[in-house]
Amino acid sequence: MQQILVVDDEVGIRELLSEILRDEGYQVRLAENAAQARAQRSQGRPDLVLLDIWMPDTDGITLLKEWASAGLLTMPVVMMSGHGTIDTAVEATRIGAFDFLEKPIALQKLLGTVGRALKRGEPQMKPLLMLATLGRAAVVTELKQRLERVANLKSPLLMVAEPGSGAELCARFVHQPNPLPGKPNAPWVEPENLAALAETPLDLLNQAREGTLFLPEVGDLNRVEQKGLLLIAGKLEKYNTRLICATSRALPELVAQGGFDAKLYAVIAAVTVNVPSLRQHREDVPDLANLFLLRAIEAKEVPPRHFSTAALNALRNYDWPGNLNQLESVVRTLALTATGEEIGVNEVNQALPAYGAQPAVASSAMPLDVPLREARDAFERVYFEHHIIKEGGNMSRVADSVGLERTHLYRKLKQLGIKLARRTEE
């Protein structure tokens, strides 16, 4: 039986929705505020959440952001409000909400939205990673700010990113679905075969009408495909379509070498955003690894597992040439092959070479064009993480190795943002 979590501070609405949904055969869980909703989510993933926006303790948008940032937005969420605005609906959808219902909610509208949301949330429909889960590092925060500034522009947008570093996440963040109740989302078109640019370019444009056309690697286009894309670019305004391209190649060099059309480059690079590689925000790797693991567990792809602190630090201290895609693949492999519930540092060290990952070189990773205090903190993070990995996460031995009292050591690690979610038995 499918479970629906109803979160609303008005008892009358909770009881009414509960009665309607139970009559339709759903199992219903109730929460009157964000605190109860958090507790309910921690007990298990519901199949759907109906979430009120205006609540006394924490508003629904803030709770939605919390779940998205923590990787807990693995179920469809339908926002509810008696006095919502279009801006609020757009923000909720951009964070990851499935739809938006205005109160009072008509019965057929409620049931129709619930049915569509549950269908999307079925286990085989694995939720997309959201930009909100990409990380909290300074470079990621700056990336989000740049994307917010260009989101409402109509001009083409070029994402410059290494393969697997999240260009599509950024493009989907910029893509603006129509969240108004009763109306479909704006189309998102990402052709499986870029040869369509040469064969049927206007068909692609027609599919993306009033929405977004996303092209994942324009640096690989041949001359005929480039010609088709230039044709599309000239008709974007007529079709009210946003063109977003991505590339991992240096297009200016290709232009200079004659491999890429200069006019086309000038059009698609009107606004350019650089997406940082994973090694540029390696401090987010532990949270991302836990996120990938949680998602795989909730999708029942792998058995329940958790990482040791030393294992997470080992993952953090490796370069990731394949970026997010490679990290997710390594996490899934570790979860499938681990001999126990805890994935340890030895298993991580054994798995990484198979994926071509190389240890990060501390000196090359050190930021130099920053204030002395920031540079010192960066060095100390690498220093302490090295000793944590060296001692297998045993904090008594780490304290002896670095010459600090354990209390002082823990205080220092907390100050540097080094998480010790699980201490090794000593």
C-alpha positions in Angstrom: 0.0 0.0 0.0 1.4 3.4 -1.0 2.2 5.8 1.8 1.4 9.5 1.7 2.7 12.0 4.3 0.4 15.0 4.8 2.1 18.0 6.4 -0.2 20.8 7.4 -0.7 22.9 10.6 -4.5 23.1 10.2 -6.1 20.0 11.8 -9.2 20.3 9.7 -7.2 20.1 6.5 -5.1 17.2 7.7 -8.2 15.2 8.7 -10.0 16.0 5.5 -7.1 15.0 3.3 -6.5 11.9 5.4 -10.1 10.8 5.0 -10.2 11.4 1.3 -6.9 9.6 0.7 -7.7 6.6 2.9 -11.0 6.2 1.1 -8.9 5.9 -2.1 -6.8 3.1 -0.6 -3.7 5.0 0.4 -1.9 4.7 3.8 -1.7 8.1 5.3 0.8 9.5 7.8 0.2 13.0 9.4 2.5 15.8 10.6 1.3 19.2 11.9 4.6 21.0 11.5 8.1 20.7 10.0 9.6 19.0 13.2 7.1 16.2 12.9 7.6 16.0 9.2 11.4 15.6 9.7 10.8 12.8 12.2 8.4 11.0 9.9 10.9 11.3 7.0 13.7 9.9 9.2 11.5 6.8 9.9 11.3 5.9 6.3 10.7 7.3 2.8 7.0 7.9 2.1 5.8 7.5 -1.5 4.5 11.1 -1.6 4.5 14.2 0.6 1.7 16.8 0.5 3.5 19.8 2.1 1.9 23.0 3.3 4.0 26.1 2.6 2.8 28.3 5.5 3.6 26.6 8.9 4.5 28.3 12.2 7.8 26.6 13.0 9.5 26.2 9.6 7.8 27.0 6.3 7.4 24.4 3.6 9.9 25.9 1.2 12.7 25.8 3.9 11.9 22.2 4.7 11.9 21.3 1.0 15.4 22.9 0.7 16.6 21.0 3.8 15.5 17.7 2.3 17.0 18.6 -1.1 20.4 19.6 0.5 20.5 16.5 2.7 19.7 14.1 -0.3 16.3 13.2 1.3 14.2 14.5 -1.6 13.9 11.0 -3.0 10.1 11.1 -3.2 7.7 13.5 -5.0 6.6 16.5 -3.0 3.4 18.4 -3.8 3.3 21.9 -2.2 0.0 23.3 -0.9 -0.9 26.9 -0.1 -4.0 29.0 0.3 -2.3 32.2 -0.8 0.7 31.1 -2.9 2.3 33.2 -5.6 3.8 32.3 -8.9 7.2 33.2 -7.6 6.8 30.7 -4.7 5.6 28.0 -7.1 8.6 28.6 -9.4 11.0 28.4 -6.4 9.4 25.2 -5.1 9.6 23.6 -8.5 13.2 24.7 -9.0 14.2 23.1 -5.7 12.5 19.8 -6.7 8.8 19.9 -5.9 6.6 17.9 -8.3 3.6 20.3 -8.3 1.8 23.0 -6.5 -1.9 22.9 -5.3 -3.9 26.0 -4.3 -6.3 25.7 -1.4 -9.2 25.1 -1.3 -8.2 22.0 -3.3 -10.8 20.5 -5.6 -11.3 16.7 -5.1 -10.5 15.7 -8.7 -7.5 18.0 -8.8 -6.2 16.5 -5.6 -6.6 12.9 -6.8 -5.3 13.6 -10.3 -2.1 15.3 -8.9 -1.6 12.5 -6.4 -1.9 9.9 -9.0 0.6 11.5 -11.4 3.1 12.2 -8.5 2.9 8.6 -7.3 3.4 7.3 -10.8 6.6 9.4 -11.2 7.8 8.4 -7.8 7.6 4.6 -8.5 10.9 2.8 -7.6 11.9 2.3 -11.2 11.7 6.1 -11.7 15.0 7.1 -10.0 14.8 10.7 -9.0 17.3 13.1 -10.5 20.1 14.6 -8.5 19.3 18.2 -7.9 21.6 21.2 -8.0 20.8 21.8 -4.3 22.7 18.5 -3.5 25.8 19.4 -5.4 27.5 20.8 -2.3 28.1 23.7 0.1 31.6 24.7 -0.9 32.3 28.3 -1.9 32.7 27.4 -5.6 29.4 25.7 -5.6 27.7 28.6 -3.8 29.1 30.9 -6.4 28.0 28.7 -9.2 24.4 28.7 -7.9 24.5 32.5 -7.6 25.6 32.8 -11.3 22.9 30.4 -12.4 20.3 32.4 -10.6 21.4 35.6 -12.3 21.1 34.0 -15.8 18.1 31.8 -15.2 15.5 34.4 -16.5 17.5 35.4 -19.6 16.4 34.3 -23.0 19.8 34.2 -24.6 21.7 30.9 -25.3 23.8 29.6 -22.4 27.0 27.6 -22.6 28.1 25.4 -19.8 31.9 24.6 -19.7 32.4 21.5 -17.7 34.5 18.4 -17.4 32.5 15.2 -18.2 30.3 14.1 -15.3 30.8 17.3 -13.2 27.1 18.4 -13.3 26.4 20.4 -16.5 23.0 18.8 -16.8 22.1 19.6 -13.2 23.0 23.3 -13.9 21.0 23.2 -17.1 17.9 21.8 -15.3 18.3 24.4 -12.6 18.1 27.1 -15.3 15.3 25.4 -17.1 12.0 26.9 -16.0 9.0 24.5 -15.8 5.6 26.0 -15.6 4.4 25.2 -12.0 0.9 26.6 -12.4 -1.8 24.0 -11.3 -3.5 22.3 -14.2 -0.8 23.2 -16.7 2.0 20.9 -17.9 5.6 21.7 -17.2 7.6 23.4 -19.9 9.3 20.8 -22.2 12.8 19.7 -21.6 14.4 18.2 -24.8 17.7 16.5 -24.7 18.2 14.5 -28.0 19.8 11.0 -27.6 21.5 11.4 -30.9 23.0 14.7 -31.9 22.8 13.7 -35.5 19.2 15.0 -35.4 20.8 18.5 -35.6 21.8 17.7 -39.1 18.8 15.6 -40.1 15.8 17.3 -38.5 16.9 20.4 -36.6 13.4 22.1 -36.8 11.8 19.0 -35.3 14.0 19.4 -32.2 13.1 23.0 -32.0 9.4 22.2 -32.3 9.6 19.6 -29.5 11.3 22.2 -27.3 8.8 25.0 -28.0 8.1 27.1 -24.9 10.8 25.2 -23.1 14.5 24.2 -23.1 16.7 22.5 -25.7 19.8 21.0 -24.0 22.8 19.7 -26.0 25.3 17.9 -23.8 28.6 18.1 -25.8 28.6 20.5 -28.7 32.4 20.3 -29.1 31.9 17.0 -30.8 29.5 18.3 -33.5 30.5 17.9 -37.1 30.2 20.7 -39.7 26.7 19.6 -40.8 25.4 19.4 -37.3 26.9 22.8 -36.5 25.0 24.2 -39.4 21.8 22.7 -38.1 22.4 24.2 -34.6 23.1 27.6 -36.2 19.7 27.3 -37.9 18.1 26.5 -34.6 19.8 29.4 -32.9 18.3 31.8 -35.4 14.8 30.7 -34.6 14.8 30.5 -30.8 12.8 33.6 -30.3 10.1 32.5 -32.7 9.7 29.2 -30.8 10.2 30.9 -27.4 12.9 28.3 -26.6 16.0 28.5 -24.4 19.1 26.9 -25.8 21.6 25.5 -23.3 24.7 23.8 -24.5 27.5 22.1 -22.7 31.1 21.3 -23.6 34.2 19.8 -22.0 36.4 21.0 -24.9 38.1 24.4 -25.4 35.8 25.8 -28.1 38.0 28.9 -28.8 40.9 26.6 -29.7 38.6 24.5 -32.0 37.5 27.8 -33.7 41.1 28.8 -34.2 41.9 25.4 -35.7 38.9 25.6 -38.0 37.0 22.7 -36.3 34.2 24.8 -34.9 32.2 27.5 -36.7 33.1 30.9 -35.3 29.7 32.4 -35.9 28.0 29.5 -34.1 30.4 29.9 -31.1 29.7 33.6 -30.8 25.9 32.8 -30.7 25.9 29.9 -28.2 28.6 31.4 -25.9 26.7 34.7 -25.4 26.5 33.7 -21.7 29.0 31.3 -20.4 29.2 29.5 -17.0 32.1 27.4 -15.8 31.0 24.4 -13.8 33.7 23.3 -11.2 35.1 19.8 -11.3 34.6 17.6 -8.2 38.2 18.0 -7.2 37.6 21.8 -7.0 35.0 21.2 -4.2 36.4 18.0 -2.7 35.1 19.0 0.8 31.6 18.0 -0.6 32.7 14.5 -1.5 31.7 12.9 1.9 28.2 14.3 1.8 27.9 13.4 -1.9 29.1 9.8 -1.2 26.5 9.4 1.6 23.9 10.9 -0.7 24.6 8.4 -3.5 24.6 5.6 -1.0 21.3 6.6 0.5 19.7 7.0 -2.9 20.9 3.5 -4.0 19.6 2.0 -0.7 16.2 3.6 -0.9 15.9 2.6 -4.6 16.7 -1.0 -3.3 19.7 -1.2 -5.7 22.1 -2.1 -2.9 21.7 -3.5 0.7 21.8 -1.1 3.7 25.4 0.1 4.2 27.2 3.1 5.8 30.8 4.5 5.4 33.3 4.7 8.2 34.8 8.2 8.8 38.2 7.0 7.5 36.5 5.7 4.3 34.8 9.1 3.7 38.1 10.9 4.2 39.8 8.6 1.8 37.2 9.3 -0.8 37.6 13.1 -0.2 41.4 12.9 -0.7 41.3 11.4 -4.1 41.0 13.2 -7.4 38.0 12.3 -9.5 38.7 12.5 -13.2 35.2 11.2 -13.9 33.7 13.6 -11.4 30.1 12.9 -10.1 29.5 10.0 -12.4 32.7 8.2 -11.3 32.0 8.9 -7.6 28.5 7.4 -7.9 29.8 4.4 -9.7 32.5 3.8 -7.0 29.9 4.2 -4.2 27.6 1.7 -5.9 30.4 -0.8 -6.4 31.5 -0.5 -2.8 28.0 -0.9 -1.5 27.5 -4.1 -3.6 30.8 -5.7 -2.7 31.2 -4.7 0.9 31.4 -7.7 3.3 29.6 -6.0 6.2 27.3 -3.1 6.9 30.2 -0.7 7.3 32.3 0.3 4.2 35.9 0.7 5.6 38.9 2.6 4.4 40.7 -0.6 3.2 37.8 -1.4 0.9 37.8 2.2 -0.5 41.6 2.1 -1.1 41.2 -1.2 -3.0 38.3 0.1 -5.1 39.8 3.4 -6.2 42.7 2.2 -8.3 40.2 0.1 -10.4 38.6 3.4 -11.4 41.8 5.2 -12.2 41.6 7.6 -9.3 44.9 9.0 -8.0 45.7 10.4 -4.6 45.4 14.1 -4.5 48.7 15.9 -4.2 48.4 18.3 -1.2 50.7 21.0 -2.6 48.8 21.2 -5.9 45.5 21.4 -4.1 46.6 24.2 -1.8 44.9 27.6 -2.5 47.5 30.3 -2.8 45.6 33.3 -3.9 43.6 33.6 -0.6 44.2 35.2 2.8 46.8 33.4 5.0 44.1 32.1 7.5 42.2 30.4 4.7 45.4 28.8 3.3 46.4 27.6 6.8 42.9 26.1 7.3 43.2 24.3 4.0 46.6 22.9 4.9 45.4 21.7 8.3 42.4 19.9 6.7 44.7 17.9 4.5 47.1 17.4 7.4 44.5 16.0 9.8 42.7 14.0 7.1 46.1 12.4 6.2 46.6 11.2 9.8 43.0 10.0 10.1 43.4 7.8 7.1 46.9 6.7 8.2 45.5 5.6 11.6 42.4 4.0 10.1 40.1 6.4 11.9 41.4 5.5 15.4 41.3 8.9 17.1 43.5 7.9 20.0 46.3 7.1 17.7 45.6 10.2 15.6 45.9 12.4 18.8 49.2 10.8 19.6 50.5 11.1 16.1 49.7 14.9 15.8 50.6 15.7 19.4 47.3 17.0 20.6 45.0 16.1 23.5 41.9 14.3 22.2 39.5 17.0 23.4 41.6 19.6 21.6 41.8 17.4 18.5 38.0 17.0 18.3 37.6 20.7 18.8 40.1 21.4 15.9 38.4 18.9 13.6 35.0 20.5 14.2 36.4 24.0 13.6 37.9 22.8 10.2 34.6 21.1 9.2 36.0 17.6 9.2 33.1 15.3 10.1 33.5 12.3 12.3 30.1 10.7 12.0 31.2 7.4 13.4 34.2 6.8 15.7 36.3 3.7 15.3 36.4 1.3 18.2 39.6 1.8 20.2 
